[in-house]
């Protein structure tokens, strides 16, 4: 096993980097991409110094840490400030849904984009089964109004 690590350790590092890089496509948060860069750096060190496994690990950890601490925040800021970017919460605003229970200005439950949300109405009472639309997200609560009805803005029914 020790001989294999010395001879092919670089391949293991590169494979780990490739797997982490591919998995990044599932998350798009750039964390796995930064870890992949550390693994690739470990692989490059393994090519140059195959017998110094401890150095490979230290370089891999250092590169991953530097990337996570300095490059990732900058990249995320650029992506999130780019034109046309909408977070998943921004996409829910305006989405249609259905009231799962009676929704009042103080609470209720709704199915929005396939997920169950705690909801409250803008005003008035929305009966169970009514088609709704999301007005805004307030913390973890969807503020909704009836989709095909008048807005009551604070009036009770």
C-alpha positions as CSV (number, residue, x, y, z in Angstrom):
1,X,0.0,0.0,0.0
2,X,2.8,2.4,0.9
3,X,4.4,1.8,-2.6
4,X,1.1,2.4,-4.3
5,X,0.7,5.8,-2.5
6,X,4.3,6.8,-3.4
7,X,3.8,5.8,-7.1
8,X,0.2,6.8,-7.7
9,X,-0.7,9.1,-4.9
10,X,-0.9,12.0,-7.4
11,X,-3.7,10.1,-9.3
12,X,-5.7,9.7,-6.1
13,X,-5.4,13.4,-5.4
14,X,-6.4,14.3,-8.9
15,X,-9.3,11.9,-8.8
16,X,-10.5,13.4,-5.5
17,X,-10.2,16.9,-7.1
18,X,-12.2,15.8,-10.2
19,X,-14.9,14.2,-8.1
20,X,-15.2,17.3,-5.9
21,X,-15.2,19.5,-9.0
22,X,-18.0,17.5,-10.6
23,X,-20.0,17.5,-7.3
24,X,-19.7,21.3,-7.3
25,X,-22.2,21.4,-10.2
26,X,-24.9,20.1,-7.8
27,X,-24.3,22.7,-5.1
28,X,-23.1,25.9,-7.0
29,X,-21.9,27.4,-3.7
30,X,-18.2,27.0,-4.7
31,X,-17.2,25.2,-1.5
32,X,-16.5,21.9,-3.2
33,X,-14.6,23.8,-6.0
34,X,-12.3,25.3,-3.4
35,X,-11.7,21.8,-1.8
36,X,-11.0,20.4,-5.3
37,X,-8.3,23.1,-5.8
38,X,-6.7,21.9,-2.6
39,X,-6.8,18.3,-3.8
40,X,-5.3,19.2,-7.1
41,X,-2.5,21.1,-5.3
42,X,-1.9,18.0,-3.2
43,X,-1.6,16.0,-6.4
44,X,0.9,18.4,-7.9
45,X,3.0,18.1,-4.8
46,X,2.7,14.3,-5.0
47,X,4.1,14.4,-8.5
48,X,7.1,16.4,-7.3
49,X,7.6,14.8,-3.9
50,X,5.9,11.3,-4.0
51,X,7.6,10.2,-0.8
52,X,6.5,13.2,1.3
53,X,2.8,12.4,2.0
54,X,2.7,14.7,5.0
55,X,3.7,17.6,2.7
56,X,1.0,16.7,0.3
57,X,-1.6,16.9,3.0
58,X,-0.4,20.2,4.4
59,X,-0.3,21.8,1.0
60,X,-3.8,20.5,0.1
61,X,-5.2,21.8,3.4
62,X,-3.4,25.2,3.1
63,X,-4.6,25.7,-0.5
64,X,-8.2,24.7,0.3
65,X,-8.2,27.0,3.3
66,X,-6.8,30.0,1.4
67,X,-9.3,29.5,-1.4
68,X,-12.3,29.1,1.0
69,X,-11.2,32.2,3.1
70,X,-10.3,34.6,0.3
71,X,-11.4,33.5,-3.2
72,X,-14.8,32.0,-2.4
73,X,-16.3,35.2,-0.8
74,X,-15.1,37.3,-3.7
75,X,-16.5,35.0,-6.3
76,X,-19.9,34.6,-4.5
77,X,-20.2,38.4,-4.2
78,X,-19.5,38.8,-7.9
79,X,-22.1,36.2,-8.9
80,X,-24.7,37.5,-6.5
81,X,-24.2,41.1,-7.7
82,X,-24.3,40.2,-11.4
83,X,-27.1,41.4,-13.6
84,X,-30.1,39.1,-13.7
85,X,-29.2,37.1,-10.6
86,X,-32.1,36.0,-8.5
87,X,-31.8,33.9,-5.3
88,X,-34.2,31.1,-4.7
89,X,-36.2,33.2,-2.3
90,X,-36.4,36.0,-4.9
91,X,-37.9,33.5,-7.3
92,X,-40.7,32.5,-4.9
93,X,-42.1,36.0,-4.8
94,X,-44.9,36.0,-7.3
95,X,-45.1,32.2,-7.4
96,X,-48.6,30.6,-7.4
97,X,-49.7,28.2,-4.7
98,X,-52.6,26.8,-2.8
99,X,-53.8,27.4,0.7
100,X,-53.5,24.1,2.6
101,X,-55.3,25.5,5.6
102,X,-57.2,28.7,6.4
103,X,-54.6,31.5,6.2
104,X,-55.2,34.6,8.3
105,X,-53.0,37.7,8.9
106,X,-51.5,35.7,11.9
107,X,-50.8,32.4,10.2
108,X,-51.7,29.4,8.1
109,X,-50.1,26.9,5.7
110,X,-49.7,26.9,2.0
111,X,-48.2,24.8,-0.8
112,X,-45.8,27.0,-2.9
113,X,-43.6,25.6,-5.7
114,X,-44.0,22.1,-4.3
115,X,-43.0,23.0,-0.8
116,X,-45.1,23.5,2.3
117,X,-44.7,27.0,3.8
118,X,-46.0,28.7,6.9
119,X,-48.0,31.6,5.5
120,X,-49.9,34.6,6.5
121,X,-52.3,36.7,4.4
122,X,-51.8,40.4,3.6
123,X,-55.2,41.0,5.1
124,X,-58.4,39.0,5.6
125,X,-58.9,35.3,5.7
126,X,-58.0,33.0,2.8
127,X,-59.9,29.7,2.9
128,X,-58.3,26.3,2.5
129,X,-58.0,25.3,-1.2
130,X,-57.9,28.8,-2.5
131,X,-55.4,29.7,-5.2
132,X,-52.8,32.1,-3.8
133,X,-49.8,34.1,-4.9
134,X,-46.7,35.1,-2.9
135,X,-46.5,38.8,-2.1
136,X,-43.2,38.7,-0.2
137,X,-41.1,36.5,2.1
138,X,-40.9,37.6,5.7
139,X,-38.2,35.5,7.3
140,X,-39.4,32.0,7.0
141,X,-43.0,33.0,6.3
142,X,-44.7,33.5,3.0
143,X,-46.9,36.5,2.9
144,X,-49.7,35.7,0.4
145,X,-52.9,37.0,-1.1
146,X,-55.8,35.3,-3.0
147,X,-54.8,34.9,-6.7
148,X,-58.3,35.4,-8.2
149,X,-59.9,37.6,-5.6
150,X,-59.8,41.1,-4.3
151,X,-57.0,42.3,-1.9
152,X,-58.6,43.1,1.4
153,X,-55.6,44.9,3.0
154,X,-56.3,44.5,6.6
155,X,-60.1,43.9,6.4
156,X,-61.5,40.8,8.1
157,X,-64.1,38.7,6.3
